[in-house]
Amino acid sequence: MTSVCPYCGYKNRPGVLFCEECGKNLQAEANATLPTRKIDEGAKDLAAKATWGTARFNPASSIIIHVRDSAEPIILQPTKRTVVGRSDSSSTQKPDLDLTPYGALEKGVSRLHAAIERSEDTLTLIDMGSSNGTHLNGQRLIPDQPRVLRDGDEIRFGKLVAHVYFK
Amino acid sequence: MADLDYYGLLAISPHASSDEIKAAYRRFARRLHPDANRNSPGAAAQFQSITQAYETLLDPVRRQRYDEETLRIRTGKGKNNAYFTLRVTPSRQSLTPLDDPQVMYLLAEIAADPRIRDEVQKRESNLNLTLVLDRSNSMNGTRLDKVKVAAHQIIDNLTPKDILSVVTFNDRQEVIIPATYVSDKPALKARVSLMSASGGTEIFHGLSSGVEQNRKYLGPRLVNRVILLTDGHTFGDQERCLELAKEAHKDGIGISAMGLGHDWNDEFLDKIASTTGGTSAYIDSAGAVVRFLNEHVRQLSYAFAERVGLSIAPDPDIVLESAFKLSPNPQPLTIEEGFIPVGSLQANRAISVLFQLQVPAGITLGFRSLARIMANGDILTNEPQAFQALSDISVDVVEEPQPDNPPANIMDALGKLTLYKMQERAREALERGDVAEATRRLENLATRLLDMGEEELANQALAEARRVAHTSNLSDRGSKTLRFHTRYLLAGSVTEDNS
């Protein structure tokens, strides 16, 4: 029973069905969060291996991205540069990782939102000047400044939250 | 006087012993006693009803008389003993104790009993109608012409069993048609045609003279209605008008208030209407007058029960926050009265009202009652009779939150009602002088309207947001459009027929 509006952050009293601030349907969001719990449990197992994830990225391994509210994780073999964003019929540039199926549009993901770059044995995350910003473990990235990704990090593209694991 | 179903009120069988009656009374008195419900007029009204039931049933002589009377009515002409039903749907079936207060919605629907609906002919009721028409200087030209056309059409559609009176007003009032049966239509129409515009607007004199005309033929089997049409602000007599409306309501007269153009006080007209169970409306152009008035009178003539009221008595720890009539004619309701007037009930169209309640923090586990809702009204059939329907609303309070999908009709209505409330909050913010908040709220409203595909209204909201940001004021036109058109969104949302 969420009371904080996922769209505007307004704290509604429990039981309120439409946000008293922005008027959005809170119920739609509440239902959408139901399957999340299962994924969180899986995440705990993975995170239990090390409380502070390693930054070392084995060249042979892949990234697993758990997008919140979706049951299936995304498995990615990072290339030199992987662009994350959402596809759009009007733009010609397609992102390498398209978040449209995960509600990217409503959650404010830019078309070209951020990039994951791979160097020798680390991964870095770079915000590409997105409208709503990229957050790494709750900290907003300065556009075009790379930050090292660690195993188990939380990335937020706009309002879309994802967890990254190395495998 | 067998108005109320006393056994139903106390939830006992017709064969209950006096001990059972006493026990039932005590149980309800604990919930409804005014000492426990200081701020609840609904509880006070219902306490009176159960006390009346208790006193009657406890006295063997009076009980016998009551039983005989009830029997006579049930076996007599009125074959039905249910005229309308009250159905209440809560937004949640179960609650969880929380550290914070929580909100709950109740949708109350009053609908004519299906058996009645089949019997009812097209035209059920006779009207005792009074038109109170503004003829101030600003009405000059098209407006007055259209009002005359509308009045002529209304006269054409009335029958010789209906009663009509017409009062016009500017700074003073004039009775141009004293209350009379509608027989000589051409003569009545000729008198309307003589209206001419001059002077200012002072509603009180016109309204009080209209109510006086209406009282002359006041009857329990009639729809007694005054329709006020104005296009201007009235100064200094608003309080008196509201007092008058309250008095009129006590006598069983409803007042519908229609504002023409942009230069009138919407809150004031809303209040007059909601105090008496009437309707308020915003008529934005002179051309729409004819349609609005005729439609309203037509609705009245389909009434099957009149002077319908709802009373809600929340349990002592529950707070009633607001009440809003969703259908027909969406409008906010006053919650200061024991019985909230909701106007007339048509045979084929339910009255639905949405209540918002606050449940306190830390409620205890178990099955508990939330509120008791009662609906009553006068049935306009052969045997005039007051009728009442009753509903006790309970929920289960459980430890584990249950996955709960609120009923679709509540979600649908609430989604649209939220828009109306957003513009209300913007208004309130502006009244407090908080321009930033008002602007933000109007912008949010515009976004939501756009989401819903209400482009025109969204643009209006956005234009008002800009205006507020720059001038700290809403435009007369814009504020009325937002206030009334967000309500009209609701008109299509509630099921017309809930069989």
Chai-1 contact restraints between the chains, C-beta under 6 A:
chainA,res_idxA,chainB,res_idxB,connection_type,confidence,min_distance_angstrom,max_distance_angstrom,comment,restraint_id
A,M1,B,P401,contact,1.0,0.0,6.0,A-B,restraint_1
A,R13,B,Q102,contact,1.0,0.0,6.0,A-B,restraint_2
A,R13,B,V103,contact,1.0,0.0,6.0,A-B,restraint_3
A,P14,B,L98,contact,1.0,0.0,6.0,A-B,restraint_4
A,P14,B,Q102,contact,1.0,0.0,6.0,A-B,restraint_5
A,G15,B,Q102,contact,1.0,0.0,6.0,A-B,restraint_6
A,G15,B,V103,contact,1.0,0.0,6.0,A-B,restraint_7
A,G15,B,M104,contact,1.0,0.0,6.0,A-B,restraint_8
A,V16,B,V103,contact,1.0,0.0,6.0,A-B,restraint_9
A,L17,B,P406,contact,1.0,0.0,6.0,A-B,restraint_10
A,L17,B,L414,contact,1.0,0.0,6.0,A-B,restraint_11
A,F18,B,L414,contact,1.0,0.0,6.0,A-B,restraint_12
A,F18,B,T418,contact,1.0,0.0,6.0,A-B,restraint_13
A,C22,B,N444,contact,1.0,0.0,6.0,A-B,restraint_14
A,G23,B,T418,contact,1.0,0.0,6.0,A-B,restraint_15
A,G23,B,M422,contact,1.0,0.0,6.0,A-B,restraint_16
A,G23,B,R448,contact,1.0,0.0,6.0,A-B,restraint_17
